Amino acid sequence: MDRNTPSLRVFASPGRYVQGRGAMEQLGTLVGRLGRSPLVLTDDVVRGLVGDTLERSFEEAGVPLTFERFGGVPTKAESERIGRAVEDNGHDVIVGLGGGAAIDAAKAAGDNAGVPWVSAATVASTDAPTSALSVVYTEEGAFESYRFYDRNPALVVVDTQLVAQAPTRFLAAGVGDALATWIEARALRGTGAPNMVSGLPTRAGTALAQLSWDILWESALPALDAVERDLVTPDVEAVVEATTLLSGLGFESGGLAAAHAVHDGLTAVDETHHLAHGEKVNIGSLTQLVLEGAATAEVEEFAEFTARAGLPTTLTEAGLGDADDALLDRVVEAATAPEETIHNLPFAPSHRDVRDALRAVEGVGRRGRERAGLGGPEAPKKD
């Protein structure tokens, strides 16, 4: 289907979603229902954290466990390498274990090798686990493209105890990524623009995007406080569901707009590489709100709330506080590339419109930080 001229409404979802404290203890049994020779893709840090748990889980399920080391960046070459490992060793299912990067690489490798893939998330920093797409990056960490698949993960597993034990910044980034879901989905309503599965947005996808937003405004701050102390509370469970399941379904079936396009633009310059995906997206959300001419009260409230959540709300924090027009032009050029989702907006912003909105974020974000009692923003330390 041509993504530019959708005629049908399409809703996509994973085969099964499992979330809760200790969910990784059940991974062997759950994966064993999909294949008898799985390959688990993860990095050394995550393997050190959950390797023993998985060995017990797979042994109890009578399923062999084989690990493959993830190189760290979901590039085309890395996914091809992993796909060859799947084929050469006869694996019939691949598990992406860790954060969004490992999960996206596992999806691509599974698609290359023609086997089902599983998302096993140890953090809730992005909404990647449920979707039928991967973000492909260059070796330098710049956005390269989206890669779309004809199926979603067969299984998604999220262990909320592991989420709680991970650095709080990861969950905050997930909040930033998920808050954009409703901002973008509502922009597509009635426009005829495509969602991320080559169809018109469904009411279900848009409603789930709004539900994610509502939960985050209610529970994000207490959940972040709990995770700071490694606690799993009802607020943590709610926020993990909002950032992973609801945001994942909402962005894919509701559609993306300017916030993620600005994220992609920010990846094009080295100055922002210290930011996580959801942190860049938050700058993109503020940019989209300004670009849309959203009500001042809404923009100011969003800036204050996300500052309280520990997210960057200024160009200074993004490493672009002293950026000249030439540097921001590189960001805007990437954000407005022909294939970018900014073109799903119900209006056609010019290059200058986007650059001015991005610059305006600095003042909006500073005021939000002041209202939150956080003081002025700090620029990242240079190596």
C-alpha positions in Angstrom: 0.0 0.0 0.0 1.2 3.5 -0.9 1.7 5.3 2.4 0.9 8.6 0.8 -2.6 7.7 -0.4 -4.2 5.4 2.2 -7.8 4.4 1.6 -8.4 1.9 4.5 -8.2 2.3 8.2 -5.6 0.0 9.8 -4.9 -1.0 13.4 -1.8 -3.0 14.3 -0.8 -4.7 17.5 1.5 -7.4 18.9 0.3 -11.0 19.3 0.4 -10.8 23.1 1.5 -8.3 25.7 2.7 -9.4 29.2 3.7 -6.9 31.9 4.4 -7.1 35.6 7.0 -7.6 38.4 9.1 -10.7 37.6 7.7 -11.1 34.1 11.2 -12.2 32.8 10.9 -15.3 35.0 8.2 -16.5 32.6 10.1 -15.6 29.4 11.3 -19.2 28.7 7.8 -20.6 28.8 6.4 -17.7 26.7 9.1 -17.9 24.1 8.8 -21.7 24.0 5.3 -21.4 22.6 6.8 -19.6 19.5 9.9 -21.7 18.8 12.2 -24.4 20.1 15.6 -22.7 19.2 15.5 -19.1 20.2 18.3 -16.5 19.9 18.4 -13.8 22.6 20.0 -10.5 21.4 21.2 -8.3 24.2 24.2 -6.2 25.3 26.7 -7.2 28.1 25.1 -4.9 30.7 21.6 -6.3 30.3 22.9 -9.9 30.1 24.7 -9.2 33.4 21.5 -8.1 35.0 19.1 -10.8 33.8 21.2 -13.6 32.5 20.8 -15.8 35.5 17.1 -15.3 35.6 16.8 -16.2 31.9 18.9 -19.3 32.3 16.6 -20.6 35.1 13.5 -19.6 33.1 14.6 -21.3 29.9 15.9 -24.4 31.7 12.6 -24.8 33.6 10.7 -24.5 30.3 13.0 -27.0 28.6 14.0 -24.5 25.9 17.7 -24.0 24.9 19.1 -20.5 25.5 21.6 -18.9 23.2 22.8 -15.3 23.5 24.0 -13.0 20.7 25.9 -9.8 21.6 24.3 -6.6 20.4 26.7 -4.0 19.0 24.7 -1.1 20.5 23.4 0.7 17.4 20.5 -0.7 15.2 22.2 -0.1 11.9 21.4 -1.9 8.7 24.7 -3.7 8.9 24.2 -4.8 12.5 20.8 -6.2 11.7 22.1 -8.1 8.7 24.9 -9.6 10.8 22.4 -10.8 13.4 20.0 -12.1 10.8 22.8 -14.2 9.3 23.5 -15.6 12.8 19.8 -16.6 13.1 19.9 -18.4 9.7 23.4 -20.0 10.1 22.5 -21.6 13.4 18.9 -22.6 12.7 17.2 -20.4 15.2 13.4 -20.2 14.8 12.6 -17.1 16.9 14.7 -14.0 18.0 14.3 -12.1 21.3 15.3 -8.5 21.5 16.2 -8.1 25.2 16.9 -4.6 26.7 15.9 -1.2 25.4 14.6 0.1 22.1 17.8 -0.2 20.2 18.3 -4.0 20.8 14.6 -4.6 20.2 14.6 -2.7 16.9 17.7 -4.6 15.7 16.0 -7.9 16.6 12.9 -7.0 14.6 15.0 -6.2 11.6 17.1 -9.4 12.0 14.0 -11.5 12.4 12.5 -10.0 9.3 15.7 -10.7 7.4 15.7 -14.3 8.5 12.0 -14.9 8.2 11.4 -15.8 11.9 9.1 -14.3 14.5 10.5 -11.8 16.9 9.9 -11.0 20.6 10.4 -7.8 22.5 11.6 -8.3 26.0 11.9 -4.9 27.6 14.0 -4.2 30.7 13.3 -0.5 30.5 10.3 1.6 29.5 12.2 4.3 27.7 10.5 4.1 24.3 7.3 2.7 22.7 9.4 0.6 20.3 8.5 -2.9 21.8 5.0 -3.3 20.3 5.4 -1.8 16.8 5.9 -3.2 13.3 8.8 -0.9 12.5 12.4 -0.2 13.4 14.3 3.0 13.5 17.5 2.6 11.5 20.5 4.7 12.5 23.9 5.4 11.0 27.0 4.2 12.8 27.3 7.8 14.2 23.9 7.6 15.8 22.0 9.8 13.3 18.5 8.9 12.1 18.6 7.1 8.8 15.2 5.7 8.0 12.1 3.9 9.3 11.9 0.2 8.3 8.4 -1.2 8.2 7.3 -4.8 8.6 4.2 -6.7 7.7 3.8 -8.0 11.2 4.2 -6.9 14.8 6.2 -8.7 17.5 4.6 -12.0 18.3 5.2 -11.3 22.0 6.0 -8.3 24.2 7.2 -8.9 27.8 8.0 -6.0 30.2 9.3 -6.7 33.7 8.3 -3.7 35.9 10.8 -4.7 38.6 13.6 -4.2 36.1 12.1 -1.0 34.9 12.0 0.2 38.5 15.7 -0.7 39.1 16.9 1.0 36.0 18.0 4.6 36.1 15.1 7.0 36.5 16.1 8.9 33.4 15.1 5.9 31.3 11.5 6.0 32.5 11.5 9.8 32.1 12.5 9.4 28.5 9.7 7.0 28.0 7.3 9.6 29.4 8.7 12.1 26.9 8.2 9.7 24.0 4.7 8.7 25.0 3.4 12.3 25.7 4.1 13.0 22.0 1.8 10.3 21.0 -1.4 12.2 21.7 0.0 15.5 20.5 0.8 13.9 17.1 -2.2 11.6 16.8 -4.7 14.5 17.4 -3.0 16.5 14.7 -3.8 13.8 12.1 -7.5 13.6 12.9 -9.6 14.3 9.8 -6.5 15.1 7.6 -6.3 11.9 5.5 -2.7 11.6 6.5 -1.3 8.0 6.9 -0.6 6.3 10.2 2.6 4.2 10.6 1.0 1.0 9.1 0.1 2.6 5.8 -3.6 3.2 6.6 -5.8 5.9 7.9 -5.8 6.3 11.6 -8.4 4.3 13.5 -10.5 5.7 16.3 -9.0 3.0 18.5 -5.5 4.1 17.8 -6.3 7.7 18.5 -8.2 6.9 21.6 -5.4 4.8 23.0 -3.0 7.7 22.3 -5.2 10.0 24.4 -5.5 7.4 27.2 -1.7 7.2 27.4 -1.6 11.0 27.7 -4.3 11.0 30.5 -2.5 8.3 32.5 0.8 10.1 32.2 -0.6 13.4 33.5 -2.1 11.5 36.4 0.7 9.1 37.3 4.1 10.1 35.7 5.4 12.2 38.6 4.6 9.8 41.4 5.9 6.9 39.3 9.2 8.6 38.7 9.4 9.3 42.5 8.8 5.5 43.1 11.4 4.4 40.5 13.9 6.7 42.1 13.7 4.3 45.1 13.4 1.1 43.0 9.8 0.6 43.9 7.0 -0.9 41.8 3.7 0.8 42.6 0.3 1.0 40.9 1.5 4.3 39.4 4.6 2.6 38.0 2.6 -0.2 36.5 0.2 2.4 34.9 3.0 4.5 33.5 4.8 1.5 32.0 1.6 0.4 30.3 1.1 4.0 29.0 4.7 4.4 27.7 5.0 0.9 26.2 1.6 -0.6 25.2 -0.7 2.4 24.8 1.9 4.7 23.3 3.1 2.0 21.0 -0.4 1.2 19.7 -1.3 4.9 19.6 1.7 6.1 17.6 1.5 3.2 15.2 -2.2 3.3 14.5 -2.8 6.9 15.3 0.1 8.3 13.4 3.1 10.7 13.8 3.6 14.3 13.0 6.1 17.0 13.8 7.4 15.9 17.2 9.2 12.8 15.9 10.3 14.6 12.8 12.1 17.2 14.9 13.6 14.3 16.9 14.9 12.9 13.7 16.3 16.3 12.8 18.0 16.6 16.1 19.9 13.3 15.6 21.5 14.9 12.5 23.8 17.1 14.6 26.5 15.8 17.0 25.5 18.3 19.7 22.4 16.4 20.7 23.8 12.9 20.8 23.9 12.9 24.6 20.1 13.0 24.7 17.9 9.8 24.8 15.3 9.2 22.2 12.4 10.4 24.4 14.4 13.5 25.5 14.8 14.6 21.9 11.1 13.9 21.3 10.2 16.2 24.1 12.0 19.0 22.4 10.0 18.0 19.3 6.7 18.1 21.2 7.3 21.6 22.3 8.3 22.6 18.8 5.1 21.1 17.4 2.9 22.9 20.0 4.6 26.2 19.1 4.4 25.5 15.4 0.6 24.7 15.7 -0.1 27.9 17.6 -1.4 25.9 20.5 -3.0 27.9 23.4 -0.3 29.6 25.5 -1.7 28.0 28.7 -1.3 24.5 27.1 2.2 25.1 25.9 3.3 26.6 29.2 1.7 23.8 31.3 3.4 21.1 29.1 6.8 22.7 29.5 6.4 22.9 33.2 5.1 19.4 33.6 7.9 17.8 31.5 10.5 19.8 33.2 9.2 18.4 36.5 9.5 15.0 35.0 13.2 15.6 34.4 13.0 16.1 30.6 14.8 18.7 28.6 12.7 21.6 27.6 15.3 24.0 26.2 17.8 24.1 23.4 20.4 24.8 26.0 19.9 21.3 27.5 20.0 19.8 24.0 23.4 21.3 23.4 22.0 23.9 21.0 21.7 27.0 23.3 24.3 28.9 21.3 23.4 27.4 17.9 23.6 29.7 14.9 21.1 29.6 12.1 23.4 27.3 10.0 23.4 24.6 12.7 19.6 24.8 13.2 19.1 24.8 9.5 20.7 21.3 9.4 18.2 20.1 12.1 15.3 21.6 10.1 16.4 20.2 6.8 16.5 16.7 8.3 13.2 17.2 10.1 11.5 18.4 6.9 12.9 15.8 4.5 10.3 14.6 2.0 9.7 11.3 3.8 9.3 12.9 7.2 6.1 12.7 9.3 6.0 16.5 9.8 4.2 16.6 6.4 1.2 14.8 8.2 0.4 18.2 9.8 -2.8 19.7 8.5 -0.8 22.7 7.2 2.5 23.0 5.4 5.1 24.8 7.6 8.0 26.5 5.8 11.6 25.9 6.7 11.7 29.3 8.5 8.5 28.4 10.4 10.1 25.3 11.8 13.3 27.0 12.7 11.5 29.8 14.4 9.4 27.4 16.4 12.5 25.4 17.4 14.2 28.6 18.6 11.1 29.7 20.5 11.3 26.5 22.6 14.2 28.1 24.6 12.0 30.8 26.1 9.0 28.5 26.6 11.2 25.9 28.3 13.0 28.4 30.5 9.7 29.7 31.8 8.5 26.2 32.5 11.6 25.5 34.5 11.2 28.7 36.5 7.6 27.8 37.4 8.7 24.3 38.4 11.4 25.9 40.7 14.2 24.3 38.8 16.3 27.3 38.0 18.0 27.9 34.7 18.9 25.1 32.3 22.4 23.7 32.1 24.2 23.0 28.9 25.8 19.5 28.6 29.4 19.2 29.6 31.8 18.8 26.7 34.3 16.1 26.6 
